[in-house]
Amino acid sequence: MVACGPSPKGPSEPKTLTPKQIVEQSKPAIVRIEADGERLGTGFVIDSTGVIATNLHVVVGAREIRIRTLDGTVLLVGAVLALDPNHDLALVSVTPASPMPTLKLGDSDQVAAGDPVLAIGNPLGVLDYTVSDGLIAAVREVAPDVKLLQISAPISQGSSGGPLFNPFGEVIGVSTAIFTEGQNLNFGVPSNYVTALAAAQKPMTMAAFAELTRPQDQVAANGVKIVRDVPSHPLAIFDACDEVAITEAVRAIGEAIELGAPLYNQGNHEACYRIYEGASAKLERESACRGIRDAFGAGLLRATTLDNPTARAWALRDTFDGLQDVAVRWKQAQVSAPVNPSKPSRKP
């Protein structure tokens, strides 16, 4: 005799959510990232103890990383838990006062062209929690063991490291790059790379991370030897320059690196160089600060003496790094300098 009753239930299917529902439930776990007070990006919490995923290019070489949560709380990153240069990913950790809200990682292998996708990020570092939606345009294998999600959902500078969601509110990718030579060409790193990275953590201190990821002489994947020559500028390079011009140059440098570095990491060194060259030429031509114009003039001149886009891209990256370094030192000097109201400010 067989008892009557309902048949056993299998695993329940995930519930489809509206974009508004995804945003409302996800925002508390999405953070703004500030690296060395100059570079801005986005990240998201994957473990309530304070583990945050983002793009490596957002934090690479940083000596100090700050995390700003939805309620305005600022947390200092105490350690870097894992790095994945091949997929432009990093996991960092903070020590929160209480467990943090988290996002669920989905299976990016199930994603296909035509699937809906939703992105949340911080464009330009100031337009917090901006939402855009679109479709998975393609799943592209750009190198052995390197896949990218091409998406039609618009993303902008400052949104790098932000989550890409499927209709169930699961993270299936990480916003990583925008290709400016085409219309609405945006890319994300599949979330399964984040899952693998979380399972293979090798924690390091911030000092060790900064030293490990500090630009050094190297050989690129295409065999080109890279000789780094980062200028060490004196603070006097900014004599007669106002803070607006310096801040604008630092912002433009950060945007160029955010666009160019992922392309370089994907092997497209020519595209990276063109982005760096465009930003450099604009600042060399238009900056109100003579020291900045001269620095970019020297960098562009050095780049023209090199015979391949890999080396030329690094030559301009040296120019960027030298100016970023002196800008940090200059700001620190301004904070510590005594105020002299009788001394007039100098303008260019």
Phi and psi in degrees as a GROMACS rama.xvg file:
@    title "Ramachandran Plot"
@    xaxis  label "Phi"
@    yaxis  label "Psi"
@TYPE xy
-103.902  126.512  VAL-2
-67.9207  141.874  ALA-3
-82.0853  153.573  CYS-4
156.255  173.177  GLY-5
-66.9144  146.825  PRO-6
-71.2718  150.8  SER-7
-57.6784  143.499  PRO-8
-88.9486  138.493  LYS-9
-85.1065  -176.196  GLY-10
-57.6782  133.95  PRO-11
-72.3957  143.762  SER-12
-73.8141  142.559  GLU-13
-62.0022  148.521  PRO-14
-86.474  131.029  LYS-15
-71.9221  134.423  THR-16
-113.467  154.894  LEU-17
-77.259  158.563  THR-18
-54.5031  -39.2441  PRO-19
-62.132  -41.9919  LYS-20
-65.024  -40.1154  GLN-21
-62.0069  -44.2443  ILE-22
-62.8245  -47.5086  VAL-23
-63.3325  -39.0761  GLU-24
-83.0613  -18.5424  GLN-25
-98.3414  -30.096  SER-26
-51.1837  -41.5101  LYS-27
-61.7816  -19.8041  PRO-28
-99.1316  2.23238  ALA-29
-103.493  133.987  ILE-30
-126.266  158.452  VAL-31
-95.965  138.943  ARG-32
-114.758  131.029  ILE-33
-121  114.038  GLU-34
-104.122  116.851  ALA-35
56.5486  23.875  ASP-36
69.7798  6.53251  GLY-37
-121.276  -45.7778  GLU-38
-93.8412  140.565  ARG-39
-124.272  144.152  LEU-40
-159.683  -166.076  GLY-41
-127.987  154.345  THR-42
-150.152  176.336  GLY-43
-148.681  148.687  PHE-44
-84.0102  129.551  VAL-45
-114.093  -7.13365  ILE-46
-144.845  135.124  ASP-47
-65.56  -14.361  SER-48
-75.4992  -8.65383  THR-49
114.96  28.9584  GLY-50
-92.5548  125.327  VAL-51
-124.394  132.099  ILE-52
-98.9799  144.606  ALA-53
-159.951  -178.102  THR-54
-79.512  142.516  ASN-55
-62.1152  -37.9761  LEU-56
-67.0878  -16.8188  HIS-57
-70.5723  -34.4239  VAL-58
-116.878  -4.86835  VAL-59
-53.9736  132.266  VAL-60
74.1543  0.781853  GLY-61
-71.1112  139.951  ALA-62
-89.6766  -24.8848  ARG-63
-142.882  131.807  GLU-64
-126.797  125.837  ILE-65
-112.131  142.459  ARG-66
-114.518  124.78  ILE-67
-111.344  122.312  ARG-68
-91.2082  175.337  THR-69
-57.1001  -37.1725  LEU-70
-85.6719  6.79173  ASP-71
92.949  -4.39711  GLY-72
-63.445  136.086  THR-73
-111.272  125.147  VAL-74
-120.485  140.168  LEU-75
-92.8623  129.836  LEU-76
-67.2207  126.947  VAL-77
-97.2704  -22.1571  GLY-78
-157.985  155.672  ALA-79
-104.462  122.887  VAL-80
-88.2916  -30.4465  LEU-81
-165.542  150.346  ALA-82
-130.059  145.409  LEU-83
-141.411  82.2645  ASP-84
-60.0137  -33.0445  PRO-85
-63.5528  -29.1418  ASN-86
-115.876  10.9554  HIS-87
57.1587  48.9861  ASP-88
-129.072  151.249  LEU-89
-147.124  148.333  ALA-90
-116.231  126.879  LEU-91
-121.466  162.472  VAL-92
-131.204  145.262  SER-93
-124.666  169.341  VAL-94
-115.372  94.9085  THR-95
-79.6717  158.912  PRO-96
-71.3669  -24.6017  ALA-97
-148.336  164.146  SER-98
-54.9109  138.896  PRO-99
-92.4973  148.629  MET-100
-62.8162  148.197  PRO-101
-127.616  163.552  THR-102
-110.099  147.502  LEU-103
-90.0306  131.241  LYS-104
-83.5784  127.818  LEU-105
-91.8961  -178.226  GLY-106
-96.0913  101.935  ASP-107
-69.9773  -14.7597  SER-108
-68.4782  -16.0838  ASP-109
-88.7081  -3.33505  GLN-110
-80.928  139.954  VAL-111
-140.66  160.858  ALA-112
-54.9698  134.931  ALA-113
99.4972  -14.3831  GLY-114
-70.6114  143.94  ASP-115
-67.607  150.096  PRO-116
-145.011  146.828  VAL-117
-130.766  134.382  LEU-118
-116.496  141.589  ALA-119
-129.902  130.377  ILE-120
-159.388  -167.612  GLY-121
-125.59  74.1797  ASN-122
-54.3904  132.465  PRO-123
61.9584  8.6371  LEU-124
76.3424  2.24578  GLY-125
-126.93  -24.1681  VAL-126
-91.3359  72.5982  LEU-127
-61.357  139.191  ASP-128
56.9661  46.6101  TYR-129
-79.2349  137.755  THR-130
-113.498  137.214  VAL-131
-142.055  150.422  SER-132
-131.682  163.827  ASP-133
-179.705  -147.342  GLY-134
-128.988  157.249  LEU-135
-72.0004  113.36  ILE-136
-78.9931  -35.5612  ALA-137
-168.792  155.186  ALA-138
-109.584  111.536  VAL-139
-111.07  134.641  ARG-140
-96.8073  104.577  GLU-141
-92.2393  -13.8987  VAL-142
-163.63  165.38  ALA-143
-55.3626  126.345  PRO-144
62.7144  24.5376  ASP-145
-131.781  105.539  VAL-146
-107.601  150.502  LYS-147
-130.603  146.48  LEU-148
-95.504  114.032  LEU-149
-85.076  127.024  GLN-150
-127.62  153.039  ILE-151
-92.9559  -10.8799  SER-152
-66.6543  121.657  ALA-153
-64.3051  137.643  PRO-154
-131.772  157.846  ILE-155
-135.788  169.83  SER-156
-54.3786  137.325  GLN-157
98.4511  -18.4491  GLY-158
-92.4413  -4.90525  SER-159
-56.1257  134.216  SER-160
92.6666  -4.82745  GLY-161
-80.141  159.038  GLY-162
-80.7362  148.455  PRO-163
-112.348  129.496  LEU-164
-110.828  147.756  PHE-165
-89.1426  178.269  ASN-166
-66.7311  -9.2742  PRO-167
-96.155  4.53678  PHE-168
80.1702  15.0056  GLY-169
-94.4614  145.132  GLU-170
-79.3347  119.388  VAL-171
-114.743  3.26823  ILE-172
-170.936  169.747  GLY-173
-126.364  120.682  VAL-174
-56.0657  130.6  SER-175
-135.593  -29.3135  THR-176
-156.692  152.381  ALA-177
-125.48  132.22  ILE-178
-100.483  111.707  PHE-179
-79.1452  -10.9816  THR-180
-89.7275  12.1002  GLU-181
-144.104  167.344  GLY-182
-87.7104  122.471  GLN-183
55.4765  46.6679  ASN-184
-101.639  103.008  LEU-185
-124.778  150.381  ASN-186
-136.584  152.21  PHE-187
-136.073  153.649  GLY-188
-88.1495  129.769  VAL-189
-57.6032  143.556  PRO-190
-67.8386  -22.5816  SER-191
-63.3532  -25.2337  ASN-192
-67.5877  -35.0426  TYR-193
-66.4726  -43.8052  VAL-194
-58.2248  -44.7758  THR-195
-65.6952  -38.6896  ALA-196
-66.2348  -39.4093  LEU-197
-63.9838  -26.774  ALA-198
-87.6393  -2.17557  ALA-199
-132.717  50.2791  ALA-200
-74.1363  141.491  GLN-201
-135.506  82.6884  LYS-202
-59.9473  145.997  PRO-203
-145.099  156.248  MET-204
-72.4037  164.548  THR-205
-62.7064  -37.4723  MET-206
-63.6077  -42.4136  ALA-207
-66.6063  -38.7249  ALA-208
-63.4452  -46.2366  PHE-209
-60.7861  -40.3019  ALA-210
-70.9204  -42.076  GLU-211
-63.5831  -39.4479  LEU-212
-99.2315  5.52294  THR-213
-67.3583  134.209  ARG-214
-57.0557  130.925  PRO-215
-137.359  168.614  GLN-216
-60.1918  140.516  ASP-217
-157.985  173.882  GLN-218
-114.817  123.541  VAL-219
-69.6185  165.12  ALA-220
-60.3412  -25.8354  ALA-221
-88.3394  9.2364  ASN-222
89.8962  -3.95525  GLY-223
-75.1726  128.321  VAL-224
-78.4095  127.406  LYS-225
-102.744  121.618  ILE-226
-107.771  110.762  VAL-227
-79.1573  139.739  ARG-228
-146.102  72.0183  ASP-229
-77.1108  120.916  VAL-230
-63.344  142.189  PRO-231
-107.512  93.8038  SER-232
-83.1572  142.338  HIS-233
-74.8817  158.657  PRO-234
-59.8897  -24.9182  LEU-235
-63.4054  -12.1979  ALA-236
-60.7132  -23.496  ILE-237
-100.359  12.1289  PHE-238
-57.2738  136.677  ASP-239
67.1976  15.9713  ALA-240
-106.916  140.31  CYS-241
-91.3809  164.353  ASP-242
-64.4848  -30.2559  GLU-243
-60.9589  -45.2094  VAL-244
-64.9871  -39.8184  ALA-245
-67.0919  -45.7619  ILE-246
-61.8627  -41.1114  THR-247
-63.7798  -39.7961  GLU-248
-65.3004  -43.4461  ALA-249
-63.1406  -41.1392  VAL-250
-62.772  -45.1396  ARG-251
-65.1186  -38.0247  ALA-252
-62.8461  -46.2365  ILE-253
-60.1588  -40.9327  GLY-254
-65.7409  -40.4274  GLU-255
-64.7837  -42.4987  ALA-256
-65.2328  -40.7126  ILE-257
-63.3947  -33.7704  GLU-258
-82.545  -40.9237  LEU-259
-82.0642  -39.1708  GLY-260
-59.4035  -44.8521  ALA-261
-61.5516  -36.8959  PRO-262
-65.0759  -40.7218  LEU-263
-60.6159  -45.9028  TYR-264
-63.0398  -25.1149  ASN-265
-84.4582  -1.42431  GLN-266
95.6057  -0.595998  GLY-267
-93.5347  73.124  ASN-268
-68.6306  -33.0249  HIS-269
-63.5088  -44.6414  GLU-270
-64.3348  -40.2463  ALA-271
-59.5741  -48.3179  CYS-272
-60.0055  -41.2343  TYR-273
-63.9907  -37.0924  ARG-274
-65.9026  -45.8668  ILE-275
-63.2262  -41.2105  TYR-276
-63.9048  -42.7605  GLU-277
-62.3266  -44.919  GLY-278
-65.2727  -40.6951  ALA-279
-65.3578  -45.0815  SER-280
-64.042  -38.8653  ALA-281
-64.0222  -44.6719  LYS-282
-70.5277  -36.9488  LEU-283
-64.3849  -29.9741  GLU-284
-88.8886  -36.1147  ARG-285
-115.42  -12.6446  GLU-286
-62.0582  141.296  SER-287
-78.0964  -7.17532  ALA-288
-102.803  120.488  CYS-289
-62.2982  -39.6748  ARG-290
-59.9473  -39.3451  GLY-291
-68.1635  -42.9574  ILE-292
-59.6824  -44.4568  ARG-293
-64.7883  -40.4055  ASP-294
-63.0905  -41.9111  ALA-295
-73.5472  -32.3737  PHE-296
-60.9976  -42.9207  GLY-297
-65.9751  -40.0086  ALA-298
-65.3147  -42.7707  GLY-299
-66.2168  -37.9225  LEU-300
-63.1249  -43.8749  LEU-301
-61.7217  -41.7832  ARG-302
-61.6178  -36.8866  ALA-303
-69.3931  -17.9254  THR-304
-83.4115  -8.48589  THR-305
-97.4086  152.156  LEU-306
-104.626  11.8351  ASP-307
-152.621  153.68  ASN-308
-65.3547  -26.7377  PRO-309
-62.522  -52.4637  THR-310
-66.3813  -37.0251  ALA-311
-66.7121  -38.1636  ARG-312
-61.8654  -42.6037  ALA-313
-69.0853  -33.1362  TRP-314
-60.5441  -42.3872  ALA-315
-75.1809  -30.802  LEU-316
-63.8573  -36.8618  ARG-317
-59.3012  -42.863  ASP-318
-60.2414  -45.4489  THR-319
-59.2158  -50.271  PHE-320
-63.4828  -38.3903  ASP-321
-64.2178  -40.8226  GLY-322
-72.8627  -36.6923  LEU-323
-62.5361  -41.864  GLN-324
-63.2348  -47.6102  ASP-325
-68.7689  -30.3977  VAL-326
-65.5784  -40.087  ALA-327
-62.8363  -45.3802  VAL-328
-65.4362  -37.4719  ARG-329
-64.4012  -43.2971  TRP-330
-64.7731  -40.2311  LYS-331
-62.5177  -38.5964  GLN-332
-66.8522  -35.8664  ALA-333
-66.4224  -37.853  GLN-334
-66.2729  -39.2258  VAL-335
-87.9238  -10.8251  SER-336
-73.3749  139.904  ALA-337
-67.2438  145.669  PRO-338
-81.1311  131.413  VAL-339
-127.266  91.2747  ASN-340
-64.0289  -17.8797  PRO-341
-81.8162  -13.504  SER-342
-89.8535  119.71  LYS-343
-68.5739  147.831  PRO-344
-73.456  147.952  SER-345
-101.355  134.623  ARG-346
-112.987  153.407  LYS-347
